[in-house]
Amino acid sequence: MENHYDIIIVGTGAGGSTLAHKLADSGKKILILERGGYIPIEKENWDSEAVFIKNRYTTNERWLDKDDNEFQPGQHYNVGGNTKLYGAALFRMRESDFEEVIHHGGISPKWPISYADLKDFYLEAETLYDVHGERGTDPTDPSEENPYPLPPLPHEPRIQEIFNDLKSFGLHPFPLPIGVNFNKENKAEAPFILDRFDGFPDPTEHKADAHVNALRQALSYENVELWINAHVQKLYTNEAGNKISKIELEYNGKTITLNSDLVILSCGAINSSVLLLKSANEQYPNGLANSSGVVGRNYMFHNNSAMIALSIEPNPTRFGKTLGINDYYHKSDDFDFPLGHIQMLGKSDKIQISADSPVPAPGFTFELMAKHAVDFWLASEDLPDPNNRITYENGKIKITYTPNNLEGHHRLMTKLKFALQNSGQFSHFIPKNIYFAKDMPIAAVAHQNGTVRFGTDPKTSALDIYCRSHDINNLFVVDGSFFVSSSAVNPALTIIAMALRVGDYIKKNL
């Protein structure tokens, strides 16, 4: 078994798979390590009970909260990472998100790069991930002269009615930018109808995830290899402490070591920081690449809420995730601070609703509720706090997290309810906790970021502006770890765009 490679990438999510795609044509000998396997194509892929109640595709690991209580995180270890179950809402961060932003709860810091530095890579990312959308319809859209690669997904009739109602109310709803590859290896002659997508694995492979849209093409190159069920345990440095000298992993039931000229961690913000912390040595007693002390700190994952609005009209929609609202992204008429972002969620069914709600709304059974449910997702920015952190204690991952900056989020919920009530179509609003793994917010790790922040000063950041370790010159970390703030939009497209930027840098400079 060959144990030396030019490049080893750890993890196959948005960062790792995209980097593999970008570097595949370099001719370098590239090994990609994934601790999980492939999600099987099976009828349970679209079974709400299997996916949401029994957590069929979620890790069985137990993590700890700040009080040392165990919980099961909504973390997925498989080829494609968390993107296999994401909703493929692929937003650019707003231009102002790269600047310092004053929030009600504190300050969101300025990034060490600007929107202009990522702009071209955002377009490349949207093309690679088949993003459907319409420029200029979102009032907060960042500048871009080119159209989206693909036209917006059409609203189903009931969603179009809600779109029209919100517009009449004075808001500016817009088509959600969604990654869908309708044509990839499509062998069927009949049209494909979008259905279960958000939170489910997609056995039809029409969801633009990291595996289908990036990794598969990378693996068509002879110089690129993937090992599944290969769990990296520890990284070792040379005597000088400025280079990763070997990687220790569990593979096929054995402990083996590999070495590589370049090592790229793309394990997700939680696990990348944990691997660095677990790899502490004499030169780095507080964790590898952590002379700054920031590794594991400033963990963010958004202030998120999912809400079911019960409509007087039935909602026969199959794919409702086509509408977004950003009118309150920067402020509202009665609040001079950011509130956040609203988008539609995948359509609820009675199993999801009954799992969330111990008692039906007055006059409604779970089945009736599902028929009338319209699902919304609200995300607001949580702020970096060094005390919100990831640690590794007694063989377990621990998340110490105290929510912050919640006032804007509460106001966002109130604004949405008021707009919906004003249409005269909605009577009840029910919190939807299924995405929170039984109403434990820290278990929702889909938007994890911030734990190995990048910057220009090695005293206050672990990575440089190309996600390369300040301390260890052959180590990169390319996933949500590098974020210095969380913005209020889904992080996936920014991770993908940064992976393309880092890949470009590696090709030109290393």
SULBELTA-V483605 format. One record per helix or strand. SS is the DSSP state (H for helix, E for strand). FROM is the first residue (numbers start at 0). TO is the last residue. Records with the same first field share a line. If there is no record, write none. Layout:
# SULBELTA-V483605
SS = FROM-TO  FROM-TO
This chain:
# SULBELTA-V483605
E = 3-9  29-32  36-36  62-63  69-70  77-77  88-88  100-102  105-107  130-131  149-149  173-174  177-179  206-206  223-226  229-236  243-250  253-264  299-299  302-310  322-324  331-331  334-334  340-343  372-379  388-392  395-399  425-430  448-448  453-453  462-462  467-468  474-476
H = 13-25  42-45  47-52  80-83  94-97  114-127  156-168  209-217  268-277  349-355  365-371  406-421  433-435  440-442  479-481  491-508
